[in-house]
Amino acid sequence: MPIFFGSGSKDAAVPAATVKQAYDETVGTLPKVYAELKGANHHEPASGPDHWKPYTINWFNCHLKHSDSDCAIIYGSNEDSMCSQPKDFPTK
C-alpha cells in the first residue's frame, strides 16, 4: 500500500520534522511521497480550508483508479505536480 506523508509547518501536535523522519525511515519498494504545507496546522483538513483535498483526491485516484493524470500530479515533474513544488509549498 502506498504511503502519503502529509505535514504542516505549524503543526504542534505532530511536527513536520517527525513526519519527515517517518518518511525517511520508511524503506522498501512501495510508492511514497512527503509534502509539507506552509502555514498549515494539525487541524488543516478539519477546520482549515483543507488545502490537502485536491492532493488526497489525486493520490487515491492514482492508486485506486490507476489514473495516469492523477499520478502525474503526485509524482510527475510538470510545473503543477506536487513533487515539483518547493519544500513547504504555500497554501493558496
N, C-alpha and C positions, 0 to 999 in steps of 0.2 A: 504494500500500500504506500503510495507516495506521501510525502510529508510537506506541509506548508507551515513554515515558521514565521509567524507574523508578530511584530512587536511595535510598541510606540515609544518615541523618545522621551515622553513624560509619564511613562508607566511606573508608578512607585510600588505597585503590588508585585509585578514580575518585571524587573528591569530589563531593558533591551539587551544588556550585556549577558544576562542569564540565558535569554532565548538564543542569542548568537552563539554562546558556548555550547548549548544543546545541539544547535545546527552543526557546529564544527566537530562535535564528538560523535555525531551520527555517521556511521560508516556503512558501506555496502553499495549495492548497485541500484537501490531504489531512487527514483527521482526525488529531489528535494530542492526547496527554494527558501531563501531567507529575505525578508523585507522589513524595513523599519520606517514607519510613518512619522515624519517630523511633526511634533506638536500633539500627537495622539496620546491619550492616557489609557488606562486599563479598561475603561468603560466605553471606549470609542464605538464599538458595534451596538451597544445597548442604548446609550444616551447621547452620543455624538451624532454627527451627520453620517456616520458609517462610511468612511472612505474605503474601507476594505471590500464593500459589497461587490463592486464590479470585478475585483480580482478573485474573490471567492467563487463567483459565478463562472469566471473564465477557468479557474482551477478545476472545479467539478465538471464543467463541460469538456475540458481537455481529457480528464482521466476517466470519466464515466461514459461520456458520449463519443470519445475519441475524435473530438473536433480539432482539426488542424489549425483553424484560425484562432481558436481559444488557446491552444498550446503555444502558438506563436506569440500571443500577448504575454504569456507567463514566461516562456523560455527563450523567446526569439531575441534577435538583435536589432529589430527595427526601432525607430525612434519612439514609437508608442508602447513598446513592450516593457513589462515590469522590470526585467533584468537590465534594461538599458538606462533605467532611471539612476540618478546619483544616489549614493548612500543617504539615508534619511530623506528620501524624496518627499517633497512637501504635500500636504493635503491640499485639496482645491476646494 
